[in-house]
C-alpha cells in the first residue's frame, strides 16, 4: 500500500504557465530579419550533439537547451548540469514516462519557467500553426539557422534509421539546418539514426508530427548564477511534491496502480506509485514493454539523477552558498544508497532480469525499498521548513 505523499507548498503555481503561441504576424515580422533570402541550404557546423557528447545525458529537453545556449554563444555555465538543476529534473524522480526526467515529462509546461530563469524571450510555434502555415514556419526555421542557432522541436517525423523510416520520433530534438525541397537537418539522440558526420539526419516532411517548435528570442536580462541556483535549491519541496500530470508521450501507455494510464507522477509520489505497481500480481513482467515502462525506465531515471547528484552537485553547493544545499545532497545520497539493494534483487544492472521480475515476492521486496526511499523525502520537506525560519527564500519567478 502506498505511503502518503506530502503536498507542499500548498497551491504552488510551479509550472502552471503554458507557453503562449507566437502569432502569424509575429512570425512574419521575425522572418523579415533574415539577411539572405536567396540562400537555399545551410547547416550549423559543430552543433553540440544530443547524448553523444556525454552518454549519461539521458534527458533530451535539457540536452537541446544546452546545445541551444552553446550555439548562441552563451556562458559555458549554462550546461547540462545547469539545466537539470533549474528545471527540477535533478531533484525529482518520475514515474510513468520511461526514462524521461521531470522537464521532459512536463514538456511545454517546463519551458516558460526555464526561459525565464535564463533571461530569454522565445517564440513558441504550436502544432496548429505548423499545420496551417507550413511555408511561414519553414522560413522561420531558416531565419534561425542562418543566425547559427538551432530550433528545438518536440517530436519529429520520418526519421531514417538503419532498419526503417520511423514515422514518429517522440523525443526532443534540434533542427540545425535546411536544404532544398523542404529537407531539414535534425540532430536526435538515437544511435541507429542515419546521420552524417555532424550528427544530422536529413528529414523530409518531418514537421507534420512536431508537437511544437521553440526559437530563441531576445535576451531580456542576465540573472546572477548564484541567484538562479539558490531559487532552484529552495524549490526542492515544490519539485518533489508536484501533482501528477498528463503523460505527453504518444508511446506505449504505462500500467498504473491507481488505474489511470495517462498520468505521470513526480518526486515522493513517484516512488509510491512505482512501489504500488510492482506490488500488483496482475502485471506481466515477462513482457518487454511492460517491464520497461513499469520498472526499467524509472530505474534508469533514478540512476541518472544519482549520477549527477553524486558527481556534479558540488557546483550547486558552492555557487548557491546555501547551507541547505549540502544537507539536501546528503539526504538524496541516503535515498540513493538503496539502489544497490534494488539492483541485487532485480537480477540485472541497467536493465532488470524479466524472469526474476516475474516473481511476485521479488517485486514486493523491491516495492518495500521504494517506499522507504519515498519516506525519506519527508526529511527534505523538514529541512526546508527549518531553513525558511531564518533565511526566507526569494520570490519565485514561475
C-alpha positions as YAML, in Angstrom:
chain: A
units: angstrom
residues:
- id: 1
  name: UNK
  ca: [0.00, 0.00, 0.00]
- id: 2
  name: UNK
  ca: [1.31, 3.43, -0.89]
- id: 3
  name: UNK
  ca: [2.68, 5.91, 1.62]
- id: 4
  name: UNK
  ca: [1.14, 9.34, 1.99]
- id: 5
  name: UNK
  ca: [2.92, 11.84, -0.23]
- id: 6
  name: UNK
  ca: [3.18, 15.38, 1.07]
- id: 7
  name: UNK
  ca: [1.63, 18.31, -0.77]
- id: 8
  name: UNK
  ca: [3.95, 21.24, -0.18]
- id: 9
  name: UNK
  ca: [3.79, 24.15, -0.57]
- id: 10
  name: UNK
  ca: [0.04, 24.50, -0.83]
- id: 11
  name: UNK
  ca: [-1.33, 25.87, -4.09]
- id: 12
  name: UNK
  ca: [2.10, 26.48, -5.60]
- id: 13
  name: UNK
  ca: [1.87, 27.73, -9.20]
- id: 14
  name: UNK
  ca: [5.05, 25.89, -10.16]
- id: 15
  name: UNK
  ca: [4.97, 25.06, -13.89]
- id: 16
  name: UNK
  ca: [1.39, 26.28, -14.14]
- id: 17
  name: UNK
  ca: [2.11, 28.54, -17.13]
- id: 18
  name: UNK
  ca: [1.82, 27.21, -20.66]
- id: 19
  name: UNK
  ca: [3.81, 28.89, -23.46]
- id: 20
  name: UNK
  ca: [1.89, 31.44, -25.48]
- id: 21
  name: UNK
  ca: [1.95, 30.57, -29.18]
- id: 22
  name: UNK
  ca: [3.50, 33.15, -31.50]
- id: 23
  name: UNK
  ca: [1.02, 34.82, -33.82]
- id: 24
  name: UNK
  ca: [1.30, 34.72, -37.60]
- id: 25
  name: UNK
  ca: [2.10, 38.44, -37.55]
- id: 26
  name: UNK
  ca: [4.94, 37.92, -35.05]
- id: 27
  name: UNK
  ca: [6.42, 35.13, -37.16]
- id: 28
  name: UNK
  ca: [6.20, 37.23, -40.33]
- id: 29
  name: UNK
  ca: [7.97, 40.08, -38.59]
- id: 30
  name: UNK
  ca: [10.66, 37.69, -37.39]
- id: 31
  name: UNK
  ca: [11.19, 36.24, -40.86]
- id: 32
  name: UNK
  ca: [11.85, 39.73, -42.26]
- id: 33
  name: UNK
  ca: [15.05, 39.82, -40.17]
- id: 34
  name: UNK
  ca: [16.61, 37.17, -42.45]
- id: 35
  name: UNK
  ca: [19.56, 38.74, -44.26]
- id: 36
  name: UNK
  ca: [19.92, 36.45, -47.28]
- id: 37
  name: UNK
  ca: [16.58, 35.16, -48.52]
- id: 38
  name: UNK
  ca: [18.18, 33.66, -51.63]
- id: 39
  name: UNK
  ca: [20.06, 31.04, -49.62]
- id: 40
  name: UNK
  ca: [18.65, 27.56, -50.34]
- id: 41
  name: UNK
  ca: [20.74, 25.45, -47.97]
- id: 42
  name: UNK
  ca: [22.57, 25.94, -44.70]
- id: 43
  name: UNK
  ca: [23.78, 23.82, -41.81]
- id: 44
  name: UNK
  ca: [25.17, 24.74, -38.38]
- id: 45
  name: UNK
  ca: [28.55, 23.01, -38.10]
- id: 46
  name: UNK
  ca: [29.72, 21.97, -34.65]
- id: 47
  name: UNK
  ca: [26.30, 21.86, -33.03]
- id: 48
  name: UNK
  ca: [26.52, 20.07, -29.70]
- id: 49
  name: UNK
  ca: [25.04, 16.62, -30.24]
- id: 50
  name: UNK
  ca: [22.36, 15.14, -28.02]
- id: 51
  name: UNK
  ca: [23.53, 12.30, -25.80]
- id: 52
  name: UNK
  ca: [26.59, 11.53, -27.93]
- id: 53
  name: UNK
  ca: [28.78, 14.23, -26.39]
- id: 54
  name: UNK
  ca: [28.25, 12.63, -22.98]
- id: 55
  name: UNK
  ca: [26.30, 9.40, -22.91]
- id: 56
  name: UNK
  ca: [24.86, 9.85, -19.44]
- id: 57
  name: UNK
  ca: [22.83, 12.82, -20.71]
- id: 58
  name: UNK
  ca: [19.56, 10.90, -20.77]
- id: 59
  name: UNK
  ca: [17.27, 13.95, -20.67]
- id: 60
  name: UNK
  ca: [16.73, 15.29, -24.14]
- id: 61
  name: UNK
  ca: [15.00, 18.58, -23.37]
- id: 62
  name: UNK
  ca: [17.94, 19.66, -21.21]
- id: 63
  name: UNK
  ca: [20.29, 18.38, -23.92]
- id: 64
  name: UNK
  ca: [18.53, 20.53, -26.53]
- id: 65
  name: UNK
  ca: [18.71, 23.58, -24.28]
- id: 66
  name: UNK
  ca: [22.42, 23.03, -23.64]
- id: 67
  name: UNK
  ca: [23.13, 22.87, -27.39]
- id: 68
  name: UNK
  ca: [20.96, 25.95, -27.94]
- id: 69
  name: UNK
  ca: [22.89, 28.01, -25.39]
- id: 70
  name: UNK
  ca: [26.27, 26.91, -26.73]
- id: 71
  name: UNK
  ca: [25.27, 27.81, -30.29]
- id: 72
  name: UNK
  ca: [24.01, 31.19, -29.09]
- id: 73
  name: UNK
  ca: [27.42, 31.91, -27.53]
- id: 74
  name: UNK
  ca: [26.06, 31.92, -24.01]
- id: 75
  name: UNK
  ca: [28.04, 31.38, -20.83]
- id: 76
  name: UNK
  ca: [29.53, 27.86, -20.50]
- id: 77
  name: UNK
  ca: [27.83, 27.83, -17.09]
- id: 78
  name: UNK
  ca: [24.60, 27.12, -18.98]
- id: 79
  name: UNK
  ca: [25.45, 23.46, -19.44]
- id: 80
  name: UNK
  ca: [23.56, 20.20, -19.00]
- id: 81
  name: UNK
  ca: [24.03, 20.15, -15.22]
- id: 82
  name: UNK
  ca: [22.74, 23.71, -15.02]
- id: 83
  name: UNK
  ca: [19.56, 22.89, -16.91]
- id: 84
  name: UNK
  ca: [18.83, 19.69, -14.98]
- id: 85
  name: UNK
  ca: [19.07, 21.79, -11.82]
- id: 86
  name: UNK
  ca: [16.89, 24.76, -12.75]
- id: 87
  name: UNK
  ca: [14.28, 22.53, -14.40]
- id: 88
  name: UNK
  ca: [13.94, 20.43, -11.25]
- id: 89
  name: UNK
  ca: [14.86, 17.25, -13.14]
- id: 90
  name: UNK
  ca: [17.83, 16.63, -10.85]
- id: 91
  name: UNK
  ca: [15.65, 16.62, -7.75]
- id: 92
  name: UNK
  ca: [12.53, 14.68, -8.68]
- id: 93
  name: UNK
  ca: [12.05, 11.03, -9.63]
- id: 94
  name: UNK
  ca: [9.50, 10.46, -12.40]
- id: 95
  name: UNK
  ca: [7.16, 7.50, -12.78]
- id: 96
  name: UNK
  ca: [5.10, 6.92, -15.89]
- id: 97
  name: UNK
  ca: [7.26, 8.43, -18.62]
- id: 98
  name: UNK
  ca: [10.03, 5.97, -19.43]
- id: 99
  name: UNK
  ca: [13.49, 7.32, -18.66]
- id: 100
  name: UNK
  ca: [12.31, 10.90, -19.04]
- id: 101
  name: UNK
  ca: [13.17, 13.38, -16.36]
- id: 102
  name: UNK
  ca: [10.81, 15.93, -14.86]
- id: 103
  name: UNK
  ca: [11.20, 18.57, -17.60]
- id: 104
  name: UNK
  ca: [10.89, 16.00, -20.38]
- id: 105
  name: UNK
  ca: [7.71, 14.66, -18.81]
- id: 106
  name: UNK
  ca: [6.18, 18.12, -18.36]
- id: 107
  name: UNK
  ca: [7.22, 19.24, -21.83]
- id: 108
  name: UNK
  ca: [5.72, 22.61, -22.77]
- id: 109
  name: UNK
  ca: [4.81, 23.37, -19.15]
- id: 110
  name: UNK
  ca: [8.51, 23.39, -18.20]
- id: 111
  name: UNK
  ca: [9.75, 25.85, -20.80]
- id: 112
  name: UNK
  ca: [8.27, 29.22, -19.73]
- id: 113
  name: UNK
  ca: [9.97, 28.70, -16.36]
- id: 114
  name: UNK
  ca: [13.31, 27.64, -17.88]
- id: 115
  name: UNK
  ca: [13.49, 30.55, -20.35]
- id: 116
  name: UNK
  ca: [12.54, 32.99, -17.59]
- id: 117
  name: UNK
  ca: [15.34, 31.65, -15.41]
- id: 118
  name: UNK
  ca: [17.97, 32.38, -18.08]
- id: 119
  name: UNK
  ca: [16.50, 35.74, -19.05]
- id: 120
  name: UNK
  ca: [15.43, 35.00, -22.63]
- id: 121
  name: UNK
  ca: [12.35, 35.58, -24.71]
- id: 122
  name: UNK
  ca: [11.31, 32.86, -27.13]
- id: 123
  name: UNK
  ca: [8.92, 32.12, -29.96]
- id: 124
  name: UNK
  ca: [6.71, 29.09, -29.45]
- id: 125
  name: UNK
  ca: [5.15, 27.72, -32.63]
- id: 126
  name: UNK
  ca: [2.30, 25.41, -31.78]
- id: 127
  name: UNK
  ca: [1.03, 22.45, -33.76]
- id: 128
  name: UNK
  ca: [-1.89, 24.41, -35.22]
- id: 129
  name: UNK
  ca: [0.45, 26.98, -36.76]
- id: 130
  name: UNK
  ca: [2.85, 24.29, -38.01]
- id: 131
  name: UNK
  ca: [-0.09, 22.70, -39.81]
- id: 132
  name: UNK
  ca: [-1.76, 25.84, -41.14]
- id: 133
  name: UNK
  ca: [1.35, 27.90, -42.03]
- id: 134
  name: UNK
  ca: [3.97, 25.41, -43.29]
- id: 135
  name: UNK
  ca: [5.79, 27.87, -45.59]
- id: 136
  name: UNK
  ca: [5.99, 30.56, -42.91]
- id: 137
  name: UNK
  ca: [7.20, 28.07, -40.30]
- id: 138
  name: UNK
  ca: [9.89, 26.81, -42.67]
- id: 139
  name: UNK
  ca: [11.00, 30.40, -43.28]
- id: 140
  name: UNK
  ca: [11.20, 30.95, -39.51]
- id: 141
  name: UNK
  ca: [13.42, 27.87, -39.18]
- id: 142
  name: UNK
  ca: [15.67, 29.09, -42.00]
- id: 143
  name: UNK
  ca: [15.91, 32.54, -40.39]
- id: 144
  name: UNK
  ca: [17.01, 30.97, -37.09]
- id: 145
  name: UNK
  ca: [19.53, 28.56, -38.62]
- id: 146
  name: UNK
  ca: [21.05, 31.42, -40.63]
- id: 147
  name: UNK
  ca: [21.74, 33.09, -37.26]
- id: 148
  name: UNK
  ca: [23.70, 29.99, -36.22]
- id: 149
  name: UNK
  ca: [21.14, 28.84, -33.67]
- id: 150
  name: UNK
  ca: [19.09, 25.61, -33.81]
- id: 151
  name: UNK
  ca: [15.32, 25.31, -33.46]
- id: 152
  name: UNK
  ca: [14.04, 22.96, -30.76]
- id: 153
  name: UNK
  ca: [11.26, 20.57, -31.72]
- id: 154
  name: UNK
  ca: [9.19, 18.27, -29.57]
- id: 155
  name: UNK
  ca: [8.97, 15.21, -31.85]
- id: 156
  name: UNK
  ca: [9.93, 14.86, -35.49]
- id: 157
  name: UNK
  ca: [8.62, 12.61, -38.25]
- id: 158
  name: UNK
  ca: [10.13, 10.45, -40.99]
- id: 159
  name: UNK
  ca: [13.34, 9.73, -39.09]
- id: 160
  name: UNK
  ca: [15.67, 7.48, -41.14]
- id: 161
  name: UNK
  ca: [17.20, 4.62, -39.14]
- id: 162
  name: UNK
  ca: [19.27, 1.62, -40.17]
- id: 163
  name: UNK
  ca: [16.19, -0.62, -40.31]
- id: 164
  name: UNK
  ca: [13.38, 1.66, -41.46]
- id: 165
  name: UNK
  ca: [11.98, 5.17, -41.58]
- id: 166
  name: UNK
  ca: [10.29, 5.95, -38.25]
- id: 167
  name: UNK
  ca: [7.03, 7.80, -38.72]
- id: 168
  name: UNK
  ca: [7.47, 9.50, -35.33]
- id: 169
  name: UNK
  ca: [10.48, 10.13, -33.14]
- id: 170
  name: UNK
  ca: [8.70, 11.12, -29.95]
- id: 171
  name: UNK
  ca: [11.52, 12.97, -28.17]
- id: 172
  name: UNK
  ca: [13.01, 16.45, -28.18]
- id: 173
  name: UNK
  ca: [15.47, 17.20, -30.97]
- id: 174
  name: UNK
  ca: [17.28, 20.14, -32.57]
- id: 175
  name: UNK
  ca: [16.82, 21.36, -36.14]
- id: 176
  name: UNK
  ca: [20.20, 22.70, -37.22]
- id: 177
  name: UNK
  ca: [19.97, 23.01, -40.98]
- id: 178
  name: UNK
  ca: [17.88, 23.04, -44.12]
- id: 179
  name: UNK
  ca: [18.20, 22.18, -47.79]
- id: 180
  name: UNK
  ca: [16.16, 22.33, -50.96]
- id: 181
  name: UNK
  ca: [12.83, 20.50, -51.32]
- id: 182
  name: UNK
  ca: [11.96, 21.05, -47.67]
- id: 183
  name: UNK
  ca: [14.76, 18.92, -46.24]
- id: 184
  name: UNK
  ca: [15.64, 19.64, -42.61]
- id: 185
  name: UNK
  ca: [18.84, 18.56, -40.86]
- id: 186
  name: UNK
  ca: [17.90, 17.29, -37.43]
- id: 187
  name: UNK
  ca: [20.03, 16.12, -34.52]
- id: 188
  name: UNK
  ca: [18.41, 13.32, -32.49]
- id: 189
  name: UNK
  ca: [19.88, 11.11, -29.79]
- id: 190
  name: UNK
  ca: [19.39, 7.66, -31.32]
- id: 191
  name: UNK
  ca: [22.42, 5.53, -32.17]
- id: 192
  name: UNK
  ca: [20.59, 3.76, -35.00]
- id: 193
  name: UNK
  ca: [19.64, 7.01, -36.79]
- id: 194
  name: UNK
  ca: [21.22, 7.51, -40.22]
- id: 195
  name: UNK
  ca: [23.24, 10.63, -39.54]
- id: 196
  name: UNK
  ca: [26.08, 12.48, -41.28]
- id: 197
  name: UNK
  ca: [29.46, 13.34, -39.75]
- id: 198
  name: UNK
  ca: [27.87, 16.33, -37.97]
- id: 199
  name: UNK
  ca: [25.18, 14.20, -36.34]
- id: 200
  name: UNK
  ca: [22.36, 15.37, -38.62]
- id: 201
  name: UNK
  ca: [19.62, 13.23, -40.11]
- id: 202
  name: UNK
  ca: [18.23, 14.50, -43.41]
- id: 203
  name: UNK
  ca: [14.46, 14.56, -42.90]
- id: 204
  name: UNK
  ca: [11.75, 15.48, -45.35]
- id: 205
  name: UNK
  ca: [8.20, 16.35, -44.23]
- id: 206
  name: UNK
  ca: [9.15, 15.74, -40.60]
- id: 207
  name: UNK
  ca: [7.27, 18.68, -39.09]
- id: 208
  name: UNK
  ca: [3.92, 17.02, -39.69]
- id: 209
  name: UNK
  ca: [4.20, 15.27, -36.31]
- id: 210
  name: UNK
  ca: [6.02, 18.03, -34.41]
- id: 211
  name: UNK
  ca: [4.10, 19.00, -31.29]
- id: 212
  name: UNK
  ca: [5.77, 22.39, -31.05]
- id: 213
  name: UNK
  ca: [8.84, 24.40, -32.04]
- id: 214
  name: UNK
  ca: [10.91, 26.82, -29.94]
- id: 215
  name: UNK
  ca: [13.01, 29.63, -31.37]
- id: 216
  name: UNK
  ca: [15.36, 31.57, -29.11]
- id: 217
  name: UNK
  ca: [14.35, 35.21, -28.83]
- id: 218
  name: UNK
  ca: [15.97, 38.32, -27.42]
- id: 219
  name: UNK
  ca: [17.91, 38.32, -24.19]
- id: 220
  name: UNK
  ca: [15.99, 40.38, -21.64]
- id: 221
  name: UNK
  ca: [18.38, 40.25, -18.69]
- id: 222
  name: UNK
  ca: [21.32, 38.34, -17.25]
- id: 223
  name: UNK
  ca: [20.35, 36.76, -13.92]
- id: 224
  name: UNK
  ca: [23.10, 36.08, -11.43]
- id: 225
  name: UNK
  ca: [24.12, 32.43, -11.45]
- id: 226
  name: UNK
  ca: [24.12, 32.36, -7.67]
- id: 227
  name: UNK
  ca: [20.52, 33.56, -7.55]
- id: 228
  name: UNK
  ca: [19.38, 31.03, -10.15]
- id: 229
  name: UNK
  ca: [20.88, 28.14, -8.21]
- id: 230
  name: UNK
  ca: [19.51, 29.41, -4.91]
- id: 231
  name: UNK
  ca: [16.00, 29.52, -6.34]
- id: 232
  name: UNK
  ca: [16.34, 26.02, -7.73]
- id: 233
  name: UNK
  ca: [17.56, 24.55, -4.44]
- id: 234
  name: UNK
  ca: [14.86, 26.30, -2.43]
- id: 235
  name: UNK
  ca: [12.23, 24.97, -4.84]
- id: 236
  name: UNK
  ca: [13.08, 21.34, -3.99]
- id: 237
  name: UNK
  ca: [9.95, 20.91, -1.81]
- id: 238
  name: UNK
  ca: [7.81, 22.08, -4.72]
- id: 239
  name: UNK
  ca: [9.65, 19.92, -7.28]
- id: 240
  name: UNK
  ca: [9.20, 16.74, -5.23]
- id: 241
  name: UNK
  ca: [5.52, 17.37, -4.48]
- id: 242
  name: UNK
  ca: [4.24, 18.30, -7.93]
- id: 243
  name: UNK
  ca: [0.81, 16.84, -8.59]
- id: 244
  name: UNK
  ca: [0.52, 14.13, -11.26]
- id: 245
  name: UNK
  ca: [0.41, 15.46, -14.82]
- id: 246
  name: UNK
  ca: [-0.94, 14.13, -18.10]
- id: 247
  name: UNK
  ca: [1.59, 11.97, -19.93]
- id: 248
  name: UNK
  ca: [2.58, 13.90, -23.06]
- id: 249
  name: UNK
  ca: [4.21, 10.85, -24.66]
- id: 250
  name: UNK
  ca: [2.39, 9.13, -27.52]
- id: 251
  name: UNK
  ca: [4.25, 5.90, -26.80]
- id: 252
  name: UNK
  ca: [3.23, 2.68, -25.05]
- id: 253
  name: UNK
  ca: [0.93, 3.52, -22.10]
- id: 254
  name: UNK
  ca: [2.14, 2.65, -18.63]
- id: 255
  name: UNK
  ca: [0.19, 0.41, -16.25]
- id: 256
  name: UNK
  ca: [-0.60, 2.37, -13.10]
- id: 257
  name: UNK
  ca: [-1.60, 1.04, -9.74]
- id: 258
  name: UNK
  ca: [-4.39, 3.61, -9.47]
- id: 259
  name: UNK
  ca: [-5.81, 2.58, -12.85]
- id: 260
  name: UNK
  ca: [-5.09, 5.76, -14.82]
- id: 261
  name: UNK
  ca: [-2.93, 5.08, -17.84]
- id: 262
  name: UNK
  ca: [-2.37, 8.70, -18.82]
- id: 263
  name: UNK
  ca: [-0.70, 10.29, -15.79]
- id: 264
  name: UNK
  ca: [2.90, 10.82, -14.71]
- id: 265
  name: UNK
  ca: [3.85, 11.29, -11.06]
- id: 266
  name: UNK
  ca: [6.85, 13.10, -9.61]
- id: 267
  name: UNK
  ca: [9.14, 13.12, -6.60]
- id: 268
  name: UNK
  ca: [7.84, 11.39, -3.49]
- id: 269
  name: UNK
  ca: [4.61, 10.23, -5.16]
- id: 270
  name: UNK
  ca: [6.61, 8.63, -7.99]
- id: 271
  name: UNK
  ca: [8.29, 6.24, -5.55]
- id: 272
  name: UNK
  ca: [4.96, 5.27, -4.01]
- id: 273
  name: UNK
  ca: [3.29, 4.72, -7.39]
- id: 274
  name: UNK
  ca: [6.26, 2.69, -8.61]
- id: 275
  name: UNK
  ca: [6.04, 0.53, -5.49]
- id: 276
  name: UNK
  ca: [2.29, 0.04, -5.87]
- id: 277
  name: UNK
  ca: [2.64, -1.15, -9.46]
- id: 278
  name: UNK
  ca: [5.35, -3.66, -8.51]
- id: 279
  name: UNK
  ca: [3.11, -4.97, -5.73]
- id: 280
  name: UNK
  ca: [0.35, -5.99, -8.11]
- id: 281
  name: UNK
  ca: [0.03, -9.64, -9.11]
- id: 282
  name: UNK
  ca: [-1.64, -8.94, -12.46]
- id: 283
  name: UNK
  ca: [1.26, -7.17, -14.21]
- id: 284
  name: UNK
  ca: [3.15, -9.37, -16.69]
- id: 285
  name: UNK
  ca: [6.81, -8.51, -16.17]
- id: 286
  name: UNK
  ca: [7.95, -11.06, -18.74]
- id: 287
  name: UNK
  ca: [6.64, -8.67, -21.40]
- id: 288
  name: UNK
  ca: [9.49, -6.39, -22.53]
- id: 289
  name: UNK
  ca: [7.44, -3.22, -22.97]
- id: 290
  name: UNK
  ca: [5.56, -3.73, -19.71]
- id: 291
  name: UNK
  ca: [8.76, -4.45, -17.81]
- id: 292
  name: UNK
  ca: [10.41, -1.35, -19.31]
- id: 293
  name: UNK
  ca: [7.58, 1.08, -18.58]
- id: 294
  name: UNK
  ca: [6.81, -0.29, -15.12]
- id: 295
  name: UNK
  ca: [10.36, -0.70, -13.78]
- id: 296
  name: UNK
  ca: [13.38, -0.41, -16.08]
- id: 297
  name: UNK
  ca: [12.54, 3.07, -17.37]
- id: 298
  name: UNK
  ca: [12.14, 4.68, -13.94]
- id: 299
  name: UNK
  ca: [15.20, 2.72, -12.79]
- id: 300
  name: UNK
  ca: [17.34, 4.41, -15.48]
- id: 301
  name: UNK
  ca: [15.83, 7.76, -14.45]
- id: 302
  name: UNK
  ca: [16.83, 7.04, -10.84]
- id: 303
  name: UNK
  ca: [20.41, 6.10, -11.76]
- id: 304
  name: UNK
  ca: [20.83, 9.16, -13.98]
- id: 305
  name: UNK
  ca: [19.79, 11.52, -11.19]
- id: 306
  name: UNK
  ca: [22.05, 9.67, -8.76]
- id: 307
  name: UNK
  ca: [24.99, 10.11, -11.14]
- id: 308
  name: UNK
  ca: [24.56, 13.87, -11.40]
- id: 309
  name: UNK
  ca: [23.81, 14.36, -7.73]
- id: 310
  name: UNK
  ca: [26.90, 12.38, -6.75]
- id: 311
  name: UNK
  ca: [29.27, 13.72, -9.41]
- id: 312
  name: UNK
  ca: [28.36, 17.31, -10.16]
- id: 313
  name: UNK
  ca: [26.23, 18.73, -7.37]
- id: 314
  name: UNK
  ca: [29.27, 20.26, -5.63]
- id: 315
  name: UNK
  ca: [28.99, 23.15, -8.09]
- id: 316
  name: UNK
  ca: [25.42, 23.84, -6.98]
- id: 317
  name: UNK
  ca: [26.51, 23.74, -3.34]
- id: 318
  name: UNK
  ca: [29.45, 26.10, -3.88]
- id: 319
  name: UNK
  ca: [27.73, 28.63, -6.12]
- id: 320
  name: UNK
  ca: [24.43, 28.83, -4.25]
- id: 321
  name: UNK
  ca: [26.10, 29.31, -0.88]
- id: 322
  name: UNK
  ca: [23.06, 27.75, 0.81]
- id: 323
  name: UNK
  ca: [23.66, 25.55, 3.82]
- id: 324
  name: UNK
  ca: [20.54, 23.62, 2.79]
- id: 325
  name: UNK
  ca: [22.17, 22.57, -0.49]
- id: 326
  name: UNK
  ca: [24.78, 20.26, 1.02]
- id: 327
  name: UNK
  ca: [22.30, 18.91, 3.57]
- id: 328
  name: UNK
  ca: [19.86, 18.18, 0.74]
- id: 329
  name: UNK
  ca: [22.55, 16.33, -1.21]
- id: 330
  name: UNK
  ca: [23.28, 14.21, 1.86]
- id: 331
  name: UNK
  ca: [19.61, 13.24, 2.15]
- id: 332
  name: UNK
  ca: [19.48, 12.37, -1.54]
- id: 333
  name: UNK
  ca: [22.58, 10.19, -1.20]
- id: 334
  name: UNK
  ca: [20.88, 8.30, 1.63]
- id: 335
  name: UNK
  ca: [17.94, 7.76, -0.72]
- id: 336
  name: UNK
  ca: [20.26, 6.53, -3.47]
- id: 337
  name: UNK
  ca: [22.04, 4.23, -1.02]
- id: 338
  name: UNK
  ca: [19.08, 1.87, -1.52]
- id: 339
  name: UNK
  ca: [19.93, 1.44, -5.23]
- id: 340
  name: UNK
  ca: [22.39, -1.47, -4.81]
- id: 341
  name: UNK
  ca: [19.70, -3.41, -2.94]
- id: 342
  name: UNK
  ca: [17.27, -2.97, -5.82]
- id: 343
  name: UNK
  ca: [19.95, -3.90, -8.33]
- id: 344
  name: UNK
  ca: [20.75, -7.10, -6.46]
- id: 345
  name: UNK
  ca: [17.10, -8.08, -6.24]
- id: 346
  name: UNK
  ca: [16.05, -7.37, -9.82]
- id: 347
  name: UNK
  ca: [18.79, -9.52, -11.30]
- id: 348
  name: UNK
  ca: [20.45, -7.05, -13.61]
- id: 349
  name: UNK
  ca: [22.44, -3.87, -13.90]
- id: 350
  name: UNK
  ca: [20.95, -1.12, -16.05]
- id: 351
  name: UNK
  ca: [18.09, -3.43, -17.01]
- id: 352
  name: UNK
  ca: [16.35, -5.98, -14.84]
- id: 353
  name: UNK
  ca: [16.07, -9.69, -15.50]
- id: 354
  name: UNK
  ca: [12.47, -10.20, -16.63]
- id: 355
  name: UNK
  ca: [12.28, -13.73, -15.29]
- id: 356
  name: UNK
  ca: [13.40, -12.52, -11.87]
- id: 357
  name: UNK
  ca: [10.95, -9.60, -12.00]
- id: 358
  name: UNK
  ca: [8.13, -12.03, -12.84]
- id: 359
  name: UNK
  ca: [8.32, -13.35, -9.26]
- id: 360
  name: UNK
  ca: [5.77, -11.50, -7.06]
- id: 361
  name: UNK
  ca: [7.85, -11.97, -3.93]
- id: 362
  name: UNK
  ca: [10.85, -10.25, -5.56]
- id: 363
  name: UNK
  ca: [8.75, -7.34, -6.70]
- id: 364
  name: UNK
  ca: [7.28, -6.93, -3.23]
- id: 365
  name: UNK
  ca: [10.78, -6.72, -1.75]
- id: 366
  name: UNK
  ca: [11.72, -4.02, -4.25]
- id: 367
  name: UNK
  ca: [8.45, -2.20, -3.55]
- id: 368
  name: UNK
  ca: [9.29, -2.08, 0.16]
- id: 369
  name: UNK
  ca: [12.63, -0.45, -0.66]
- id: 370
  name: UNK
  ca: [10.96, 2.10, -2.95]
- id: 371
  name: UNK
  ca: [8.53, 3.06, -0.19]
- id: 372
  name: UNK
  ca: [11.45, 3.65, 2.16]
- id: 373
  name: UNK
  ca: [13.01, 5.90, -0.49]
- id: 374
  name: UNK
  ca: [9.75, 7.82, -0.75]
- id: 375
  name: UNK
  ca: [9.53, 8.18, 3.02]
- id: 376
  name: UNK
  ca: [13.00, 9.76, 3.17]
- id: 377
  name: UNK
  ca: [11.65, 12.68, 1.15]
- id: 378
  name: UNK
  ca: [9.96, 13.83, 4.35]
- id: 379
  name: UNK
  ca: [13.41, 14.84, 5.59]
- id: 380
  name: UNK
  ca: [13.74, 17.17, 2.61]
- id: 381
  name: UNK
  ca: [10.45, 18.83, 3.50]
- id: 382
  name: UNK
  ca: [11.59, 19.26, 7.11]
- id: 383
  name: UNK
  ca: [14.99, 20.61, 6.03]
- id: 384
  name: UNK
  ca: [13.49, 23.46, 4.06]
- id: 385
  name: UNK
  ca: [10.89, 24.24, 6.69]
- id: 386
  name: UNK
  ca: [13.77, 24.77, 9.12]
- id: 387
  name: UNK
  ca: [15.73, 26.86, 6.65]
- id: 388
  name: UNK
  ca: [12.75, 29.12, 5.99]
- id: 389
  name: UNK
  ca: [12.72, 30.24, 9.62]
- id: 390
  name: UNK
  ca: [15.94, 32.21, 9.39]
- id: 391
  name: UNK
  ca: [16.55, 32.58, 5.66]
- id: 392
  name: UNK
  ca: [13.40, 33.38, 3.68]
- id: 393
  name: UNK
  ca: [13.51, 32.21, 0.05]
- id: 394
  name: UNK
  ca: [13.42, 34.71, -2.80]
- id: 395
  name: UNK
  ca: [10.23, 35.31, -4.72]
- id: 396
  name: UNK
  ca: [9.59, 32.56, -7.27]
- id: 397
  name: UNK
  ca: [9.68, 33.55, -10.93]
- id: 398
  name: UNK
  ca: [7.09, 30.97, -12.03]
...
